[in-house]
Amino acid sequence: MLLTIPYLLIGRGAIALIDAGAPEWLYLVFMLCLVKAIKFFMWGPISLVMLGQARLREARALKQMAEEPVIDECGTEYASIRR
């Protein structure tokens, strides 16, 4: 989400240059920066939610592994000490 700010600043700079008489192809730079800024702004919270879900899945899997008994090759069952 923090990458949104530099893209918006670059886009604003392109518009300022166009207003000062620079070539109009800088509108492409502005549009590219605007699209990238929107993309980063939208995907920031979405990626945080996805990361949280992955962390919860990992925690559930570790808890399940800790509750399962450990059996070696000879068939001896050990109590799980993992937490």
C-alpha positions as CSV (number, residue, x, y, z in Angstrom):
1,M,0.0,0.0,0.0
2,L,2.9,2.3,0.6
3,L,4.0,2.0,-3.1
4,T,0.8,3.9,-4.0
5,I,2.3,7.2,-2.8
6,P,5.4,7.3,-5.2
7,Y,3.2,6.3,-8.2
8,L,0.8,9.1,-7.4
9,L,3.6,11.6,-7.0
10,I,5.1,10.5,-10.3
11,G,1.7,10.9,-12.0
12,R,1.3,14.3,-10.5
13,G,4.7,15.3,-11.7
14,A,3.8,14.1,-15.3
15,I,0.6,16.3,-15.2
16,A,2.6,19.3,-14.0
17,L,5.1,18.8,-16.8
18,I,2.2,18.6,-19.3
19,D,0.7,21.8,-17.9
20,A,4.2,23.5,-18.3
21,G,4.3,22.6,-22.0
22,A,5.9,19.1,-22.1
23,P,4.8,16.6,-24.8
24,E,1.4,15.1,-24.4
25,W,2.7,11.5,-24.5
26,L,3.3,12.1,-20.8
27,Y,-0.4,11.4,-20.4
28,L,0.6,7.7,-20.9
29,V,3.0,8.0,-18.0
30,F,0.3,9.5,-15.9
31,M,-2.2,6.8,-16.8
32,L,0.3,4.0,-16.2
33,C,1.1,5.5,-12.7
34,L,-2.5,5.9,-11.9
35,V,-3.3,2.3,-12.8
36,K,-0.4,1.0,-10.8
37,A,-1.3,3.2,-7.8
38,I,-4.9,1.8,-7.8
39,K,-3.6,-1.7,-8.2
40,F,-1.3,-1.4,-5.2
41,F,-3.9,0.4,-3.2
42,M,-6.5,-2.4,-3.8
43,W,-4.1,-5.4,-3.5
44,G,-2.6,-4.2,-0.2
45,P,-5.6,-5.1,2.1
46,I,-6.4,-8.2,0.0
47,S,-2.9,-9.6,0.4
48,L,-3.1,-8.9,4.2
49,V,-6.3,-10.9,4.4
50,M,-4.8,-13.8,2.3
51,L,-1.7,-13.8,4.5
52,G,-3.9,-14.0,7.7
53,Q,-5.8,-16.9,6.2
54,A,-2.5,-18.7,5.4
55,R,-1.2,-18.1,8.9
56,L,-4.4,-19.6,10.4
57,R,-4.1,-22.7,8.2
58,E,-0.5,-23.1,9.3
59,A,-1.5,-22.8,13.0
60,R,-4.3,-25.3,12.6
61,A,-2.0,-27.8,10.9
62,L,0.7,-27.4,13.6
63,K,-1.9,-27.9,16.3
64,Q,-3.2,-31.0,14.6
65,M,0.4,-32.3,14.2
66,A,1.0,-31.8,17.9
67,E,-2.1,-33.8,18.9
68,E,-1.2,-36.8,16.7
69,P,0.8,-39.7,18.2
70,V,4.3,-40.4,16.9
71,I,4.9,-44.0,15.8
72,D,8.3,-45.2,14.8
73,E,9.3,-48.0,12.4
74,C,8.9,-50.7,15.1
75,G,5.4,-49.7,15.9
76,T,6.3,-48.0,19.2
77,E,4.0,-45.2,20.0
78,Y,5.4,-42.1,21.8
79,A,3.4,-39.4,23.4
80,S,3.7,-36.1,21.5
81,I,5.8,-33.5,23.3
82,R,5.4,-30.8,20.7
83,R,3.4,-27.7,21.6
